[in-house]
Amino acid sequence: MTDILHVYNSKGGVGKSSLSWVIGTTLAKHLEAAESSEKVLIIDLDIQKNISTCLVKNPDEVEYSLSDIFINGTAPEKAIVNVSDNLDLLPSEGDLDSVTNYLSTITMGREFQFKEKLESFLKENYRIVVIDYPPNINLLTLNALIVSEEHCHVVVPVELSFLSLAGAVQVEEQLNKIKKYNLNRNIEIDFVCIVKDNISRSNHAKISQSEIEDRFKDKILKNTLKQAIDIPNAMVSKSTNLWDYDSETKAGDFVNELVVELWQKMNASS
């Protein structure tokens, strides 16, 4: 069984890449600790290619990327970058606009190219697939959202702000349209994760939290992704996970609690 986790919010700057990195690398660490042969794959769909930048130690050695799979027909396995024993990356090289342009030239089935080229490969090779999205929905992101109807989950990162909440509401509307047209009948917002959480919350943050709770209720994860300098530091240092950066990191406890809660709820809903 392969669980596919879509990390998506239509607002930019809400921490999608950080959350994707935290989830993917931490789950891989758990698999490694369990001496499991199962693997996690992170797919970088963001044109800013932040995750690719953070996980690829030697960029000159990356010969293929996501765009090659679509435009040149490259086999998916050739584009995979191995990060650790239990973690792989399907990188972006910042040329994702060319993929969207290519998809727009296809007359029939343009929405299903991601499914056609990647679904079988993902299910045959990975236990967990984490997809990091850009803030805008286009043909490529639509393709990814409908890659599989089985065991698909959507987690929306939200800051405690009205604009971030508005982005989450837009995601809800977009996913409803995908379901309406039978592109993916099972897709919906499964989880909402509060990110960039700060103990000293402003009045605006407290009001926003109340609005988010009223809107999404039991979809909200109890654990939050708190602000911690170790997370961006671990990412930019190209560490394979938070503990690889600092084995005694103070962020370790809340990161682990968040990822374990998410994983347990994904398993319960699958």
Phi and psi restraints in degrees (value plus and minus 20) as a CYANA .aco file:
   2 THR   PHI    -137.8   -97.8
   2 THR   PSI     101.6   141.6
   3 ASP   PHI    -112.3   -72.3
   3 ASP   PSI     111.5   151.5
   4 ILE   PHI    -133.1   -93.1
   4 ILE   PSI     101.8   141.8
   5 LEU   PHI    -131.6   -91.6
   5 LEU   PSI      95.7   135.7
   6 HIS   PHI    -113.8   -73.8
   6 HIS   PSI      99.8   139.8
   7 VAL   PHI    -122.9   -82.9
   7 VAL   PSI      82.7   122.7
   8 TYR   PHI    -163.7  -123.7
   8 TYR   PSI     116.1   156.1
   9 ASN   PHI    -170.8  -130.8
   9 ASN   PSI     116.5   156.5
  10 SER   PHI     -96.8   -56.8
  10 SER   PSI     -21.6    18.4
  11 LYS   PHI    -118.2   -78.2
  11 LYS   PSI     117.7   157.7
  12 GLY   PHI    -101.1   -61.1
  12 GLY   PSI     139.9   179.9
  13 GLY   PHI      54.3    94.3
  13 GLY   PSI       0.3    40.3
  14 VAL   PHI    -121.1   -81.1
  14 VAL   PSI     -13.6    26.4
  15 GLY   PHI      72.4   112.4
  15 GLY   PSI       7.4    47.4
  16 LYS   PHI     -82.5   -42.5
  16 LYS   PSI     -66.2   -26.2
  17 SER   PHI     -86.2   -46.2
  17 SER   PSI     -60.7   -20.7
  18 SER   PHI     -82.7   -42.7
  18 SER   PSI     -63.7   -23.7
  19 LEU   PHI     -86.4   -46.4
  19 LEU   PSI     -61.9   -21.9
  20 SER   PHI     -80.3   -40.3
  20 SER   PSI     -64.4   -24.4
  21 TRP   PHI     -82.1   -42.1
  21 TRP   PSI     -67.2   -27.2
  22 VAL   PHI     -80.0   -40.0
  22 VAL   PSI     -67.8   -27.8
  23 ILE   PHI     -85.1   -45.1
  23 ILE   PSI     -71.4   -31.4
  24 GLY   PHI     -82.9   -42.9
  24 GLY   PSI     -67.6   -27.6
  25 THR   PHI     -90.9   -50.9
  25 THR   PSI     -55.0   -15.0
  26 THR   PHI     -92.2   -52.2
  26 THR   PSI     -60.7   -20.7
  27 LEU   PHI     -82.5   -42.5
  27 LEU   PSI     -59.2   -19.2
  28 ALA   PHI     -83.5   -43.5
  28 ALA   PSI     -58.6   -18.6
  29 LYS   PHI     -83.1   -43.1
  29 LYS   PSI     -59.9   -19.9
  30 HIS   PHI     -84.4   -44.4
  30 HIS   PSI     -61.5   -21.5
  31 LEU   PHI     -83.7   -43.7
  31 LEU   PSI     -60.1   -20.1
  32 GLU   PHI     -83.9   -43.9
  32 GLU   PSI     -63.6   -23.6
  33 ALA   PHI     -82.8   -42.8
  33 ALA   PSI     -51.6   -11.6
  34 ALA   PHI    -104.2   -64.2
  34 ALA   PSI     -17.2    22.8
  35 GLU   PHI      34.4    74.4
  35 GLU   PSI      20.2    60.2
  36 SER   PHI    -108.6   -68.6
  36 SER   PSI     129.2   169.2
  37 SER   PHI    -110.0   -70.0
  37 SER   PSI     -25.1    14.9
  38 GLU   PHI     -91.2   -51.2
  38 GLU   PSI     136.4   176.4
  39 LYS   PHI    -151.8  -111.8
  39 LYS   PSI     137.4   177.4
  40 VAL   PHI    -128.4   -88.4
  40 VAL   PSI     120.3   160.3
  41 LEU   PHI    -140.9  -100.9
  41 LEU   PSI     110.0   150.0
  42 ILE   PHI    -124.5   -84.5
  42 ILE   PSI     106.8   146.8
  43 ILE   PHI    -126.1   -86.1
  43 ILE   PSI     104.5   144.5
  44 ASP   PHI    -116.0   -76.0
  44 ASP   PSI      84.5   124.5
  45 LEU   PHI    -122.1   -82.1
  45 LEU   PSI     -16.7    23.3
  46 ASP   PHI    -108.9   -68.9
  46 ASP   PSI     108.5   148.5
  47 ILE   PHI     -81.9   -41.9
  47 ILE   PSI     -41.9    -1.9
  48 GLN   PHI     -95.1   -55.1
  48 GLN   PSI     -33.3     6.7
  49 LYS   PHI      27.1    67.1
  49 LYS   PSI      20.7    60.7
  50 ASN   PHI     -82.8   -42.8
  50 ASN   PSI     -64.6   -24.6
  51 ILE   PHI     -86.2   -46.2
  51 ILE   PSI     -60.6   -20.6
  52 SER   PHI     -80.2   -40.2
  52 SER   PSI     -63.2   -23.2
  53 THR   PHI     -81.3   -41.3
  53 THR   PSI     -57.9   -17.9
  54 CYS   PHI    -101.5   -61.5
  54 CYS   PSI     -47.1    -7.1
  55 LEU   PHI    -122.2   -82.2
  55 LEU   PSI     -38.8     1.2
  56 VAL   PHI    -109.9   -69.9
  56 VAL   PSI      91.6   131.6
  57 LYS   PHI     -95.5   -55.5
  57 LYS   PSI     -54.3   -14.3
  58 ASN   PHI    -146.3  -106.3
  58 ASN   PSI      66.5   106.5
  59 PRO   PHI     -75.9   -35.9
  59 PRO   PSI     -51.0   -11.0
  60 ASP   PHI     -86.6   -46.6
  60 ASP   PSI     -38.2     1.8
  61 GLU   PHI    -108.3   -68.3
  61 GLU   PSI     -25.8    14.2
  62 VAL   PHI    -101.8   -61.8
  62 VAL   PSI      89.3   129.3
  63 GLU   PHI    -111.4   -71.4
  63 GLU   PSI     -54.4   -14.4
  64 TYR   PHI    -149.3  -109.3
  64 TYR   PSI     138.2   178.2
  65 SER   PHI    -160.9  -120.9
  65 SER   PSI    -193.9  -153.9
  66 LEU   PHI     -76.1   -36.1
  66 LEU   PSI     -59.1   -19.1
  67 SER   PHI     -83.1   -43.1
  67 SER   PSI     -52.9   -12.9
  68 ASP   PHI     -85.3   -45.3
  68 ASP   PSI     -53.2   -13.2
  69 ILE   PHI     -82.1   -42.1
  69 ILE   PSI     -62.4   -22.4
  70 PHE   PHI    -101.2   -61.2
  70 PHE   PSI     -69.0   -29.0
  71 ILE   PHI    -103.5   -63.5
  71 ILE   PSI     -59.2   -19.2
  72 ASN   PHI    -125.3   -85.3
  72 ASN   PSI     -22.8    17.2
  73 GLY   PHI      52.4    92.4
  73 GLY   PSI       2.9    42.9
  74 THR   PHI     -84.8   -44.8
  74 THR   PSI     118.7   158.7
  75 ALA   PHI     -83.6   -43.6
  75 ALA   PSI     115.9   155.9
  76 PRO   PHI     -73.2   -33.2
  76 PRO   PSI     -59.5   -19.5
  77 GLU   PHI     -82.1   -42.1
  77 GLU   PSI     -45.1    -5.1
  78 LYS   PHI     -93.2   -53.2
  78 LYS   PSI     -42.9    -2.9
  79 ALA   PHI    -112.9   -72.9
  79 ALA   PSI     -25.2    14.8
  80 ILE   PHI     -95.9   -55.9
  80 ILE   PSI     114.4   154.4
  81 VAL   PHI    -127.3   -87.3
  81 VAL   PSI     102.5   142.5
  82 ASN   PHI    -101.8   -61.8
  82 ASN   PSI     103.5   143.5
  83 VAL   PHI    -116.9   -76.9
  83 VAL   PSI     -64.1   -24.1
  84 SER   PHI    -173.8  -133.8
  84 SER   PSI    -198.4  -158.4
  85 ASP   PHI     -76.0   -36.0
  85 ASP   PSI     -54.7   -14.7
  86 ASN   PHI    -135.8   -95.8
  86 ASN   PSI      -6.8    33.2
  87 LEU   PHI    -157.6  -117.6
  87 LEU   PSI     107.4   147.4
  88 ASP   PHI    -141.6  -101.6
  88 ASP   PSI     142.5   182.5
  89 LEU   PHI    -152.1  -112.1
  89 LEU   PSI     115.9   155.9
  90 LEU   PHI    -124.3   -84.3
  90 LEU   PSI      82.1   122.1
  91 PRO   PHI    -102.7   -62.7
  91 PRO   PSI     140.1   180.1
  92 SER   PHI    -127.6   -87.6
  92 SER   PSI     123.4   163.4
  93 GLU   PHI    -129.4   -89.4
  93 GLU   PSI       0.2    40.2
  94 GLY   PHI      58.4    98.4
  94 GLY   PSI     -10.5    29.5
  95 ASP   PHI    -133.3   -93.3
  95 ASP   PSI      13.2    53.2
  96 LEU   PHI     -91.2   -51.2
  96 LEU   PSI     -41.2    -1.2
  97 ASP   PHI     -80.9   -40.9
  97 ASP   PSI     -54.1   -14.1
  98 SER   PHI     -87.0   -47.0
  98 SER   PSI     -52.0   -12.0
  99 VAL   PHI     -88.4   -48.4
  99 VAL   PSI     -64.2   -24.2
 100 THR   PHI     -80.9   -40.9
 100 THR   PSI     -62.5   -22.5
 101 ASN   PHI     -83.6   -43.6
 101 ASN   PSI     -60.4   -20.4
 102 TYR   PHI     -82.9   -42.9
 102 TYR   PSI     -65.1   -25.1
 103 LEU   PHI     -80.8   -40.8
 103 LEU   PSI     -54.2   -14.2
 104 SER   PHI     -88.4   -48.4
 104 SER   PSI     -37.0     3.0
 105 THR   PHI    -107.2   -67.2
 105 THR   PSI     -30.1     9.9
 106 ILE   PHI    -100.6   -60.6
 106 ILE   PSI     108.3   148.3
 107 THR   PHI     -97.7   -57.7
 107 THR   PSI     -67.2   -27.2
 108 MET   PHI    -139.4   -99.4
 108 MET   PSI     113.4   153.4
 109 GLY   PHI      55.8    95.8
 109 GLY   PSI       5.1    45.1
 110 ARG   PHI     -83.9   -43.9
 110 ARG   PSI     -47.1    -7.1
 111 GLU   PHI     -94.4   -54.4
 111 GLU   PSI     -36.2     3.8
 112 PHE   PHI    -129.7   -89.7
 112 PHE   PSI      -4.6    35.4
 113 GLN   PHI     -88.2   -48.2
 113 GLN   PSI     -59.2   -19.2
 114 PHE   PHI     -81.7   -41.7
 114 PHE   PSI     -64.7   -24.7
 115 LYS   PHI     -82.3   -42.3
 115 LYS   PSI     -64.8   -24.8
 116 GLU   PHI     -84.9   -44.9
 116 GLU   PSI     -60.2   -20.2
 117 LYS   PHI    -109.9   -69.9
 117 LYS   PSI     -42.1    -2.1
 118 LEU   PHI    -146.0  -106.0
 118 LEU   PSI     -42.3    -2.3
 119 GLU   PHI     -77.6   -37.6
 119 GLU   PSI     -71.4   -31.4
 120 SER   PHI     -81.5   -41.5
 120 SER   PSI     -62.6   -22.6
 121 PHE   PHI     -80.3   -40.3
 121 PHE   PSI     -64.0   -24.0
 122 LEU   PHI     -83.5   -43.5
 122 LEU   PSI     -65.0   -25.0
 123 LYS   PHI     -91.0   -51.0
 123 LYS   PSI     -46.7    -6.7
 124 GLU   PHI    -102.5   -62.5
 124 GLU   PSI     -39.5     0.5
 125 ASN   PHI    -142.5  -102.5
 125 ASN   PSI     -33.7     6.3
 126 TYR   PHI    -154.3  -114.3
 126 TYR   PSI     124.1   164.1
 127 ARG   PHI    -103.7   -63.7
 127 ARG   PSI     -56.4   -16.4
 128 ILE   PHI    -156.7  -116.7
 128 ILE   PSI     112.9   152.9
 129 VAL   PHI    -141.3  -101.3
 129 VAL   PSI     104.1   144.1
 130 VAL   PHI    -131.2   -91.2
 130 VAL   PSI     102.5   142.5
 131 ILE   PHI    -131.0   -91.0
 131 ILE   PSI     100.8   140.8
 132 ASP   PHI    -114.4   -74.4
 132 ASP   PSI     103.4   143.4
 133 TYR   PHI    -125.7   -85.7
 133 TYR   PSI     134.1   174.1
 134 PRO   PHI     -96.4   -56.4
 134 PRO   PSI     150.7   190.7
 135 PRO   PHI     -95.3   -55.3
 135 PRO   PSI     -37.0     3.0
 136 ASN   PHI    -123.2   -83.2
 136 ASN   PSI     127.8   167.8
 137 ILE   PHI    -116.0   -76.0
 137 ILE   PSI     109.1   149.1
 138 ASN   PHI    -161.3  -121.3
 138 ASN   PSI    -190.3  -150.3
 139 LEU   PHI     -82.0   -42.0
 139 LEU   PSI     -56.4   -16.4
 140 LEU   PHI     -90.1   -50.1
 140 LEU   PSI     -66.4   -26.4
 141 THR   PHI     -86.4   -46.4
 141 THR   PSI     -56.8   -16.8
 142 LEU   PHI     -81.5   -41.5
 142 LEU   PSI     -63.3   -23.3
 143 ASN   PHI     -74.8   -34.8
 143 ASN   PSI     -65.6   -25.6
 144 ALA   PHI     -87.7   -47.7
 144 ALA   PSI     -58.0   -18.0
 145 LEU   PHI     -86.1   -46.1
 145 LEU   PSI     -41.7    -1.7
 146 ILE   PHI    -132.6   -92.6
 146 ILE   PSI       0.2    40.2
 147 VAL   PHI     -81.9   -41.9
 147 VAL   PSI     -51.7   -11.7
 148 SER   PHI    -176.0  -136.0
 148 SER   PSI     118.8   158.8
 149 GLU   PHI    -108.4   -68.4
 149 GLU   PSI     -35.6     4.4
 150 GLU   PHI    -110.8   -70.8
 150 GLU   PSI     110.4   150.4
 151 HIS   PHI      33.1    73.1
 151 HIS   PSI      21.7    61.7
 152 CYS   PHI    -119.5   -79.5
 152 CYS   PSI     120.6   160.6
 153 HIS   PHI    -156.4  -116.4
 153 HIS   PSI     123.5   163.5
 154 VAL   PHI    -139.1   -99.1
 154 VAL   PSI     103.4   143.4
 155 VAL   PHI    -133.9   -93.9
 155 VAL   PSI     109.3   149.3
 156 VAL   PHI    -128.7   -88.7
 156 VAL   PSI      93.9   133.9
 157 PRO   PHI     -96.9   -56.9
 157 PRO   PSI     113.9   153.9
 158 VAL   PHI    -154.5  -114.5
 158 VAL   PSI     115.3   155.3
 159 GLU   PHI    -101.1   -61.1
 159 GLU   PSI     142.8   182.8
 160 LEU   PHI    -102.3   -62.3
 160 LEU   PSI      52.9    92.9
 161 SER   PHI    -169.8  -129.8
 161 SER   PSI     134.9   174.9
 162 PHE   PHI     -85.6   -45.6
 162 PHE   PSI     -57.4   -17.4
 163 LEU   PHI     -86.9   -46.9
 163 LEU   PSI     -58.8   -18.8
 164 SER   PHI     -86.1   -46.1
 164 SER   PSI     -60.2   -20.2
 165 LEU   PHI     -81.6   -41.6
 165 LEU   PSI     -61.4   -21.4
 166 ALA   PHI     -81.0   -41.0
 166 ALA   PSI     -57.4   -17.4
 167 GLY   PHI     -84.0   -44.0
 167 GLY   PSI     -59.3   -19.3
 168 ALA   PHI     -85.9   -45.9
 168 ALA   PSI     -58.2   -18.2
 169 VAL   PHI     -84.8   -44.8
 169 VAL   PSI     -59.2   -19.2
 170 GLN   PHI     -82.5   -42.5
 170 GLN   PSI     -59.5   -19.5
 171 VAL   PHI     -79.5   -39.5
 171 VAL   PSI     -64.7   -24.7
 172 GLU   PHI     -78.0   -38.0
 172 GLU   PSI     -63.0   -23.0
 173 GLU   PHI     -86.6   -46.6
 173 GLU   PSI     -60.8   -20.8
 174 GLN   PHI     -84.5   -44.5
 174 GLN   PSI     -63.3   -23.3
 175 LEU   PHI     -87.5   -47.5
 175 LEU   PSI     -53.7   -13.7
 176 ASN   PHI     -83.2   -43.2
 176 ASN   PSI     -56.5   -16.5
 177 LYS   PHI     -88.1   -48.1
 177 LYS   PSI     -58.8   -18.8
 178 ILE   PHI     -81.3   -41.3
 178 ILE   PSI     -61.3   -21.3
 179 LYS   PHI     -88.7   -48.7
 179 LYS   PSI     -59.6   -19.6
 180 LYS   PHI     -78.9   -38.9
 180 LYS   PSI     -59.3   -19.3
 181 TYR   PHI    -115.3   -75.3
 181 TYR   PSI      -5.0    35.0
 182 ASN   PHI      39.3    79.3
 182 ASN   PSI      10.4    50.4
 183 LEU   PHI    -100.6   -60.6
 183 LEU   PSI     -54.1   -14.1
 184 ASN   PHI    -173.7  -133.7
 184 ASN   PSI      83.7   123.7
 185 ARG   PHI     -94.7   -54.7
 185 ARG   PSI     -33.6     6.4
 186 ASN   PHI    -126.2   -86.2
 186 ASN   PSI     -20.3    19.7
 187 ILE   PHI    -103.5   -63.5
 187 ILE   PSI     115.0   155.0
 188 GLU   PHI    -184.9  -144.9
 188 GLU   PSI     149.8   189.8
 189 ILE   PHI     -92.3   -52.3
 189 ILE   PSI      97.1   137.1
 190 ASP   PHI    -114.3   -74.3
 190 ASP   PSI     -57.1   -17.1
 191 PHE   PHI    -160.6  -120.6
 191 PHE   PSI     126.4   166.4
 192 VAL   PHI    -141.4  -101.4
 192 VAL   PSI     107.2   147.2
 193 CYS   PHI    -136.1   -96.1
 193 CYS   PSI     101.1   141.1
 194 ILE   PHI     -96.0   -56.0
 194 ILE   PSI     105.4   145.4
 195 VAL   PHI    -139.1   -99.1
 195 VAL   PSI     146.3   186.3
 196 LYS   PHI      33.5    73.5
 196 LYS   PSI      17.5    57.5
 197 ASP   PHI     -93.2   -53.2
 197 ASP   PSI     120.5   160.5
 198 ASN   PHI    -151.9  -111.9
 198 ASN   PSI     114.0   154.0
 199 ILE   PHI     -79.5   -39.5
 199 ILE   PSI     -60.8   -20.8
 200 SER   PHI    -108.4   -68.4
 200 SER   PSI      61.8   101.8
 201 ARG   PHI    -102.0   -62.0
 201 ARG   PSI     117.8   157.8
 202 SER   PHI     -94.6   -54.6
 202 SER   PSI     149.5   189.5
 203 ASN   PHI     -81.3   -41.3
 203 ASN   PSI     -58.8   -18.8
 204 HIS   PHI     -80.6   -40.6
 204 HIS   PSI     -62.3   -22.3
 205 ALA   PHI     -85.1   -45.1
 205 ALA   PSI     -60.3   -20.3
 206 LYS   PHI     -86.5   -46.5
 206 LYS   PSI     -60.0   -20.0
 207 ILE   PHI     -86.7   -46.7
 207 ILE   PSI     -61.3   -21.3
 208 SER   PHI     -83.1   -43.1
 208 SER   PSI     -60.3   -20.3
 209 GLN   PHI     -80.9   -40.9
 209 GLN   PSI     -61.5   -21.5
 210 SER   PHI     -83.2   -43.2
 210 SER   PSI     -61.2   -21.2
 211 GLU   PHI     -84.9   -44.9
 211 GLU   PSI     -61.8   -21.8
 212 ILE   PHI     -84.4   -44.4
 212 ILE   PSI     -63.0   -23.0
 213 GLU   PHI     -84.8   -44.8
 213 GLU   PSI     -58.7   -18.7
 214 ASP   PHI     -85.3   -45.3
 214 ASP   PSI     -56.3   -16.3
 215 ARG   PHI     -98.8   -58.8
 215 ARG   PSI     -64.6   -24.6
 216 PHE   PHI    -130.5   -90.5
 216 PHE   PSI     -31.7     8.3
 217 LYS   PHI      26.2    66.2
 217 LYS   PSI    -138.5   -98.5
 218 ASP   PHI     -96.5   -56.5
 218 ASP   PSI     -19.7    20.3
 219 LYS   PHI     -97.8   -57.8
 219 LYS   PSI     -34.9     5.1
 220 ILE   PHI     -98.3   -58.3
 220 ILE   PSI     107.2   147.2
 221 LEU   PHI     -87.9   -47.9
 221 LEU   PSI     119.2   159.2
 222 LYS   PHI     -87.4   -47.4
 222 LYS   PSI     -56.1   -16.1
 223 ASN   PHI    -108.8   -68.8
 223 ASN   PSI     126.0   166.0
 224 THR   PHI    -137.0   -97.0
 224 THR   PSI     141.4   181.4
 225 LEU   PHI    -113.2   -73.2
 225 LEU   PSI      78.6   118.6
 226 LYS   PHI     -96.5   -56.5
 226 LYS   PSI     140.0   180.0
 227 GLN   PHI     -90.3   -50.3
 227 GLN   PSI     107.0   147.0
 228 ALA   PHI    -175.3  -135.3
 228 ALA   PSI     106.5   146.5
 229 ILE   PHI     -84.6   -44.6
 229 ILE   PSI     -43.3    -3.3
 230 ASP   PHI     -84.4   -44.4
 230 ASP   PSI     -48.9    -8.9
 231 ILE   PHI     -88.1   -48.1
 231 ILE   PSI     -76.4   -36.4
 232 PRO   PHI     -83.4   -43.4
 232 PRO   PSI     -52.3   -12.3
 233 ASN   PHI     -84.9   -44.9
 233 ASN   PSI     -61.5   -21.5
 234 ALA   PHI     -84.9   -44.9
 234 ALA   PSI     -57.7   -17.7
 235 MET   PHI     -86.5   -46.5
 235 MET   PSI     -69.9   -29.9
 236 VAL   PHI     -91.7   -51.7
 236 VAL   PSI     -40.0     0.0
 237 SER   PHI    -104.0   -64.0
 237 SER   PSI     -18.5    21.5
 238 LYS   PHI      42.2    82.2
 238 LYS   PSI      13.9    53.9
 239 SER   PHI     -93.6   -53.6
 239 SER   PSI     131.1   171.1
 240 THR   PHI     -97.8   -57.8
 240 THR   PSI     -38.1     1.9
 241 ASN   PHI    -186.1  -146.1
 241 ASN   PSI     158.0   198.0
 242 LEU   PHI     -82.8   -42.8
 242 LEU   PSI     -58.4   -18.4
 243 TRP   PHI     -98.4   -58.4
 243 TRP   PSI     -42.8    -2.8
 244 ASP   PHI     -86.7   -46.7
 244 ASP   PSI     -52.3   -12.3
 245 TYR   PHI     -94.2   -54.2
 245 TYR   PSI     -65.9   -25.9
 246 ASP   PHI    -170.8  -130.8
 246 ASP   PSI      88.6   128.6
 247 SER   PHI     -83.7   -43.7
 247 SER   PSI     -39.0     1.0
 248 GLU   PHI    -133.9   -93.9
 248 GLU   PSI       7.2    47.2
 249 THR   PHI     -76.0   -36.0
 249 THR   PSI     117.2   157.2
 250 LYS   PHI     -92.1   -52.1
 250 LYS   PSI     -38.2     1.8
 251 ALA   PHI    -102.4   -62.4
 251 ALA   PSI     -28.4    11.6
 252 GLY   PHI     -79.7   -39.7
 252 GLY   PSI     -62.6   -22.6
 253 ASP   PHI     -83.9   -43.9
 253 ASP   PSI     -70.9   -30.9
 254 PHE   PHI     -92.9   -52.9
 254 PHE   PSI     -49.7    -9.7
 255 VAL   PHI     -85.6   -45.6
 255 VAL   PSI     -66.3   -26.3
 256 ASN   PHI     -82.9   -42.9
 256 ASN   PSI     -63.3   -23.3
 257 GLU   PHI     -82.9   -42.9
 257 GLU   PSI     -60.1   -20.1
 258 LEU   PHI     -84.0   -44.0
 258 LEU   PSI     -69.0   -29.0
 259 VAL   PHI     -88.3   -48.3
 259 VAL   PSI     -58.9   -18.9
 260 VAL   PHI     -83.9   -43.9
 260 VAL   PSI     -63.6   -23.6
 261 GLU   PHI     -80.4   -40.4
 261 GLU   PSI     -66.3   -26.3
 262 LEU   PHI     -81.1   -41.1
 262 LEU   PSI     -65.6   -25.6
 263 TRP   PHI     -83.7   -43.7
 263 TRP   PSI     -61.9   -21.9
 264 GLN   PHI     -83.8   -43.8
 264 GLN   PSI     -59.9   -19.9
 265 LYS   PHI     -92.0   -52.0
 265 LYS   PSI     -54.6   -14.6
 266 MET   PHI     -82.5   -42.5
 266 MET   PSI     -64.7   -24.7
 267 ASN   PHI     -84.7   -44.7
 267 ASN   PSI     -57.0   -17.0
 268 ALA   PHI     -87.9   -47.9
 268 ALA   PSI     -49.3    -9.3
 269 SER   PHI    -113.5   -73.5
 269 SER   PSI     -30.1     9.9
